[in-house]
């Protein structure tokens, strides 16, 4: 997408998103994505040579290869939301091969999905696009519905099918988070021992995070702390929802916070709120990718482009978008993925 088309898509919000300067957390204090990210950041860490190679393979693939940015195509909604809910709008994605084909045609760095989806097509495609195996899920059939992340397979199985990385979710703040923390930390340790990278879906979940009619699950302060917990268990990339507000700790009156977070380190601008998420990823040493969110129809393209702009200008590493792409015709899904990638390729969209 040409820069002029992006401006037209943003309409009267173009200056708001594209001209904002972040003064709360200066970009000079953040480690920004670059072609040398693995050499500059991870080569100094405890990650093995095999892990470094896996990270490099992931970052070198697709249309964003060699930029330090990544576009990952994730499809685990068949488990997380039920297959009917996820794929009824476009039944061709009940077939796992079409999921992988869309990621390839869309020019993505990697495809992230379940043991079943990637395993059944691994011999045909594991050498053609990096695989990220999602190792735990919220099983969504029990009645009443439960919200818990459970391991669906082993890390060694992911390695055997040729994956370069494993992904997992922790519901920080939930009653089950301590068990999930232990399981995922152990799984990530095993993944690193086998030479795979690790990606953590760093989500908050607790009904108490909704206060006075406001939902703080995606507040900058709570998601920022979730990110900080995620990098502590040595996730190599953090996946987080875009922040929609701030002051979660102030509303819930639990945990511990500082007024400086709200008075000095953030503002109400989405780029500033997202930069606070980046700050909590060891000042950007661990890449932050934001999720694309649910499909809402006609507004999907604009919302996806806005999310990509916010992530890039905040210092994030990329976008992980699924439903907005696969719940539409194949060619339109390819186009959407590539338009998002164009945001990261556009040199006129700068770091705030």
N, C-alpha and C positions, 0 to 999 in steps of 0.2 A: 504494500500500500504506500503510495506516494505521501510525502509529508503534508502536502496540501490537502489530501483526502482525509488524513488524520485530523487536521485542524477543522475541516468541514464537519467531520463526524462528531467532534467535541462541541461544535456550535459555540454558544456564548460562554461556555466553560473552558474554552481553549486556553486563555491566558491564566485562568485559575490553576489549571493542572500543569501547564508547560512553562510558565514564567516564575513560579514560586521559588524562592530561595530559602533553604533551611538554615536558620540562624541558631536554632536551639542546640543542634548537634552538628557541628561543621563537618562537611564531607571530607576534609583533610584528616579527620580523626578516625575515619572508617576505612577498613580494608575493602576496596572495591573489586568487583569481578574483573578478571583480565585473562588474557591468553596464557599467562604464566602462573595462574592460580595454584596449580598443583605444585609447581617448583617453588613458588614464593611462600606458600602457606604450609601445605601438607608435608613437604620434604623436610621440614623442621620438626615434625611431630613423631609420635610413636607408631604411626601407620607403617606397615611393611611395604617393601617394594611392590608386592603383588597388589596391595590396596591402592597404592599410587597409580599403578597401571590401570586398574579398574576405573578409578576416578578420571584418569586421562581419557580412556576409551569413551566414557560417557560424555565428557565435555567436548570431545573431538568429533562426535557424530552429528549428522543432520545439518540443516541450514545454518544453525548457530555454532557449528563446530569451529573451534579455534578462537572464539570470542570471549570465553569465560562465562557466557550465559547458557542457560539450558531451557528447553521446552520439552516437558515430559507429558506423555499422554497416559492418563490413569483410568482404568476401568475395573473397579472393584464393587461398583454399585449393585451388581447382580446378587451379591451377598449382603452388602450394607443396607440396601433399600428394597430388596427382592428383585429377582430377574424380571418379573412382569412389570413392576414399576419402572425399572430402568430401561428395558428394551422394547416394551410395547410400542412406543412412538416410532421405532425403527427396528423391526424384528430381525433384520439381517445380522444384528450384533449378538444374537443368541449363538451364532457361529463364531468361535474364537478367532478363526483365521481373518475375519473381516476387521476385528479389533486391531490385530497386528498390521494388516494392510493399511488401515487408516493412519496409523502412526508412521509407517514408512512413507506413504504418499504425502503425508502432511509435513515431512521433513523434520520430525522430532528427534531429539537426542536419544530418547529411550521410550519404551512402553512399559508401564507398570500395571500388573494385574495379578490374578490369583494363581495358586499352584496349578489349578485345573486348566485355566485358559492358556497359560504359557507352557505348561507341561505337555499338553496334547499337540502343540505345534512346534515344540522346541527343536526337533531335528531339522525342520525346514527353515526356521527363522532365527535361531539363537546367534548365528554368525552374521546375520544381515542387519540386526538392530539390537542395541543393548537391552537386555531384559532386567527389569526390577521386579522381584517376586515379593508381593505383599504377603507376609507370613501370619498375620492375625487379622481377625474380622469381628464385627458385631453380628452374631447369628440372629436373624430377624424373623424367625418363624415361631418360636416359643410363645405360648400364651399364658399370662399377659406378656407383652413384648418386654424384652430385657435389653439393656444397653451396657454391654460388656465386651471387651476385646479378648478373643480366645485364639490361641495358636491353632492353626489349621494344618501344619506340617513342620518339617525340620529344615534347619538352615542347610544341612548337608544335601538335602534333596534339591534345594534351590541351586546350590553349587553344581550338582551333578547335571542339571539341565542347562548349564552354561550361563547362568545369571552373572552380571557384573555387580549387582547390588541387591540387597534386601530392604524392604520397607516394612514399617510397623506403626501402629497407632497406640498412643497412651491417652486415656481420658483423665487428664490431670484434674484433681479436685473431686473425683468420684470416689465412692466407697471402695471400688475395686482397684484404685490406682496403685496402691502399694504392691499388690500382686502383679499387675501389669508392668510396673517399673522393674521388678525383679526379673520377670520373664524376658522382657525386651532387652534389658541390660545384658543378661546372659546370652541371648541370641545374637546381639550385636558383637559381643566379644568373640563368639564362635565365627561369625561372619568375617571379622577382621583376621582371625587366625587362618581362615581359608582363602583370604585375599580379596574378599568382596567389600564394597562400600556399603554404607548404611544411611538410610533416609527415614526420618521420624515424622509421622503425622502427629503434630504436637497440639492436640485439641483439649479444650477445657469442657468439663461437663459436670454440672451440679445445679439442681433446681434453685438452690440458694443464690446462684449468680444472677437470678432475675429479681430485681428489687423495685417496688413501686411502679410496675408497668414497664420498666426499662430492662432490656436484656444485655448483661455485661459479659456474656461468654466471649465476645470478640472485642472487649475493651483492650486498649494498648497495654495497660499495666498488667492485667491478668495474662494475656497472651505473651507479653514480654517475659514474664516469669516462667511461663510454660516453656518458652524457647530456651531460657537459661537452664532449666532442668534438663531439657533435651540434649543440649550440648555437653552437659555434665556427664551423661552416660555415653558420650563419644559418638553421637550422630554426626555424620559427615555433611549432611544437608538437612535443613529443617524445613518441613512443609507446614505452613500456618495460614489460617484464614486472614483476609485483609481486615485490619482493625476498623471498627465502625463507630467507636466512641472511646471514652477514657473514664477513669475514676471507679473502676470495679472494686478496688480495695476500699475506697472511701464509702461506697454504697453498702458493701457487705459487712464492713467493720470487722473483718477477720484478718488473720495474718499480720504482716507488718509492711509499711510503705514509708515514703518520705514525701513531704510537700514539694520538694525540688523536682520530682517527676512531673508534676502538673504545672509548676510555676516557671521552671527553667528548661527542662529537657524536652518538653512537648508543647504543641499548640493544638488547636482544633483542626488544623489542616491535615488531610489524610496522608500526605507525604511525610509530615513530621511524625505522625502517629506510627507510620510504618518504619520510619528510621529508628524509632525506639525499639521496635521489634528487632531490627538489624543490630542495634547496639547490644541487645541481650544475647545475640549469637556470637559472643566474643568479638564484638566490634566488627562484625562482618567476616571474621576469619572462617567461620562456618557459614556457608551460603544459605540465604533465605529465599525459598520459593513460595509464592502465595498461590492459593487455590482459586480456580476460576468460578466456583460456586454453581448453583443449580441453574438449569435452563428455564428461562421465563418467556421465551418466544422472540418477538421482534426486537426487543432491547438487548438481546444477547451480545451482538457484535459490539455495540457501544460500550456495554459493561465490561466485556473482555478487554477491549483496548484501554479503557480507563484503568482497569486493574493492572495491566502490564505497564502502563505509564507510571502509575504510582509506585509499583515495585521497583522499576528501573531507576526512577529519579530518587528513590529513598536509599538506593545502594544494594537492592536485592539482586539475586542471581537469576531469577526467571519465574516462569509460570508453569503450573501443573493443572491442565484443564482437560476435563473429560466430557461431562454431560452436554455442555454447550455445543460440542463438536459431534458427538455420536447420536444425539437425539434430533438429527436433521439428515437430509440426503447426503450420501457419501461425498459427492463433489463439494457440497457446501461445507461439510466438515473439514475437508482438506483446505479449502479457502480460509476458513476461520483460523485454523492452526497457523497457517502461513502469514495471515495478517498480524496475528499476535507476535510472531517471530520478527516481522518487519519493524515493530516498535523497538526491539532490541538492536536491530541492524541500522536503525535510523540515527545517524550521528548528530542530527539536529535536536534530538530528544536527549538532553544532557542530565547529569547528576545534579540534583538541587543543592 
